[in-house]
């Protein structure tokens, strides 16, 4: 089991409950693949460095988790499929 850090950006135009649903969905992906969420830090709305999908603000979430080596690839694939997210970055600590 390795420790990872995941930072992803959710569309800021979504309603607050929809944003929370996206955060819970990603946490569920981690836990359903034998991982554990150690810390979840919602940064909230921040200005993007450059416009993505003609938007200038995003809803940032940082997640620290422990999981087997194949889980980050599955998480990244699921986040890229979602329409509600812009970008994600996973690093091994």
C-alpha positions in Angstrom: 0.0 0.0 0.0 1.3 3.4 -1.0 0.4 6.9 0.1 -0.9 9.3 -2.6 -2.0 12.9 -2.9 -4.8 13.7 -5.4 -5.7 17.3 -6.4 -8.7 17.8 -8.7 -10.8 20.7 -9.9 -14.6 20.6 -10.1 -16.7 22.9 -12.2 -17.6 25.9 -10.1 -20.9 26.5 -11.8 -22.4 23.3 -10.2 -24.7 23.7 -7.2 -23.2 23.1 -3.8 -24.9 19.7 -3.3 -23.6 18.6 -6.8 -20.1 19.5 -5.8 -20.4 17.5 -2.6 -21.7 14.6 -4.6 -18.7 14.6 -6.9 -16.3 14.7 -3.9 -18.2 11.8 -2.3 -18.1 9.8 -5.6 -14.4 10.2 -5.9 -13.9 9.1 -2.3 -16.1 6.1 -2.9 -14.0 5.1 -5.9 -10.9 5.1 -3.6 -12.6 3.1 -0.8 -14.2 0.6 -3.2 -10.8 -0.3 -4.6 -9.3 -1.3 -1.2 -8.0 2.2 -0.5 -8.5 4.5 2.5 -9.0 8.2 2.5 -6.6 9.7 5.1 -7.5 13.4 4.7 -9.8 15.4 2.5 -9.2 19.1 2.3 -11.7 21.2 0.3 -10.0 24.4 -0.8 -13.1 25.8 -2.3 -13.4 28.3 -5.2 -10.1 29.6 -6.6 -9.1 31.4 -9.7 -7.6 29.2 -12.4 -4.2 30.0 -13.9 -5.8 30.0 -17.4 -9.3 29.5 -18.7 -10.5 25.9 -19.1 -13.8 25.3 -21.0 -14.2 29.1 -21.0 -14.3 29.2 -17.2 -11.9 31.2 -15.0 -12.7 29.7 -11.6 -12.8 26.2 -10.2 -13.6 24.3 -7.0 -10.4 22.7 -5.7 -10.2 19.5 -3.6 -7.1 17.9 -2.2 -7.3 14.2 -1.0 -4.6 12.2 0.7 -5.2 8.5 0.5 -3.5 5.1 0.9 -4.1 2.5 -1.8 -2.6 -0.3 -3.9 -0.4 0.6 -6.8 -3.1 0.1 -9.5 -5.7 2.4 -7.9 -4.3 5.8 -9.0 -4.7 4.9 -12.7 -8.3 3.8 -12.1 -9.1 7.1 -10.2 -7.5 9.2 -12.9 -9.5 7.4 -15.7 -12.8 7.9 -13.8 -12.1 11.6 -13.1 -11.2 12.2 -16.8 -14.5 10.6 -17.9 -16.6 12.9 -15.6 -18.0 16.0 -17.1 -18.0 17.8 -13.8 -14.2 17.8 -13.4 -11.5 19.8 -15.3 -8.2 18.4 -14.2 -6.6 16.0 -11.8 -3.1 15.3 -10.6 -2.0 12.3 -8.5 1.4 12.0 -6.9 3.0 9.4 -4.7 4.2 10.7 -1.4 
